[in-house]
């Protein structure tokens, strides 16, 4: 399967639903699986077919570091408290899906925990691609019209995380954080939510450095 196959699968499903609202796609997977890369290529493929597709990255909706991290039970705590999912869906995703438009200005703290103003302004949206980890929690699955799981080994994901170094820290600190917090939290997600079983498509993406 390639990116065009993904786009065609989405359009086939979209054609069967109402054109009065946006078509919501979740692109999820473990940290470092290549979700952002695949989403970018997917948006390009959809727009090329005259579909107004937009992407929304979950990272901006991180809770503050003091809320999402806890030394006593780091993996479970991160799984439970990493993101403002309620605000994300009630303020942005569901209005955008239902009305195909949004004009939202909000202050979010993102990964770094630094307040920033975000402007979400879209009109006449056909497809919304929401990208991020934990999107296929059982409590969220029913929101989506189409679900994509980006499959990748933990080994490859860690190599990618070290290379991209989003938080500008040492490789040793990245390895420690991923082994202590992020990957155990992802394994909790896999065990509790079984996200692969709910996905419409599992996209294999284990090539190095995507």
Long-range contacts (C-beta under 8 A, 24 or more apart in sequence): 1-201, 1-203, 1-204, 3-38, 3-41, 3-42, 3-45, 4-45, 6-38, 6-42, 6-45, 6-148, 6-201, 6-203, 7-42, 7-45, 7-46, 7-49, 9-146, 9-200, 9-201, 10-42, 10-46, 10-127, 10-146, 11-46, 11-49, 11-51, 13-145, 13-146, 13-200, 14-126, 14-127, 14-145, 14-146, 17-145, 20-100, 21-97, 21-98, 21-99, 21-100, 22-96, 22-97, 22-98, 22-100, 22-125, 22-126, 22-127, 22-128, 23-126, 23-127, 23-128, 23-145, 23-146, 24-93, 24-97, 24-128, 24-130, 24-143, 24-144, 24-145, 24-146, 25-127, 25-128, 25-129, 25-130, 25-144, 25-145, 25-146, 25-147, 25-148, 26-130, 26-131, 26-135, 26-136, 26-140, 26-143, 26-144, 26-146, 26-147, 26-148, 27-129, 27-130, 27-131, 27-132, 27-135, 27-148, 27-150, 28-131, 28-132, 28-133, 28-134, 28-135, 28-136, 28-147, 28-148, 28-149, 28-150, 28-195, 29-133, 29-149, 29-150, 29-151, 29-152, 29-205, 30-133, 30-152, 30-154, 30-157, 30-183, 30-186, 31-133, 31-157, 31-161, 31-178, 31-182, 31-183, 31-186, 32-152, 32-156, 32-157, 32-158, 32-159, 32-160, 32-161, 33-150, 33-151, 33-152, 33-157, 33-205, 34-150, 34-152, 34-160, 34-205, 34-210, 35-131, 35-132, 35-133, 35-150, 36-131, 37-210, 38-148, 38-150, 38-203, 38-205, 38-210, 39-129, 39-131, 42-129, 43-129, 46-126, 46-127, 51-126, 51-127, 52-124, 52-125, 52-126, 52-127, 53-125, 53-126, 53-127, 53-128, 53-129, 54-122, 54-125, 54-127, 54-128, 54-129, 55-129, 55-130, 55-131, 56-92, 56-93, 56-120, 56-128, 56-129, 56-130, 56-131, 57-131, 57-132, 58-83, 58-88, 58-130, 58-131, 58-132, 58-133, 58-135, 59-110, 59-111, 59-132, 60-108, 60-110, 60-116, 60-118, 61-85, 61-87, 61-88, 61-108, 62-108, 62-109, 62-110, 62-111, 62-113, 63-109, 64-109, 64-113, 65-113, 66-113, 69-181, 74-180, 74-181, 74-184, 74-185, 75-180, 75-181, 75-184, 75-185, 75-187, 75-188, 76-185, 76-188, 78-181, 78-182, 78-185, 79-134, 79-185, 79-188, 79-189, 79-192, 82-133, 82-134, 82-185, 83-132, 83-134, 84-108, 85-137, 85-140, 89-140, 89-143, 92-120, 93-128, 93-130, 93-143, 94-143, 96-120, 96-122, 96-125, 96-128, 97-128, 97-143, 100-124, 100-125, 100-126, 101-125, 111-166, 111-167, 112-167, 133-186, 133-189, 134-189, 136-189, 136-193, 136-195, 136-198, 136-199, 137-189, 137-192, 137-193, 137-195, 138-192, 138-193, 138-198, 141-193, 141-198, 146-200, 147-198, 147-199, 147-200, 147-201, 148-199, 148-200, 148-201, 148-202, 148-203, 149-195, 149-196, 149-199, 149-201, 149-202, 149-203, 150-203, 150-205, 151-196, 151-202, 151-203, 151-204, 151-205, 151-206, 152-205, 152-206, 153-206, 154-183, 154-186, 156-206, 156-207, 156-208, 157-183, 158-183, 159-208, 159-209, 160-208, 160-209, 160-210, 163-209
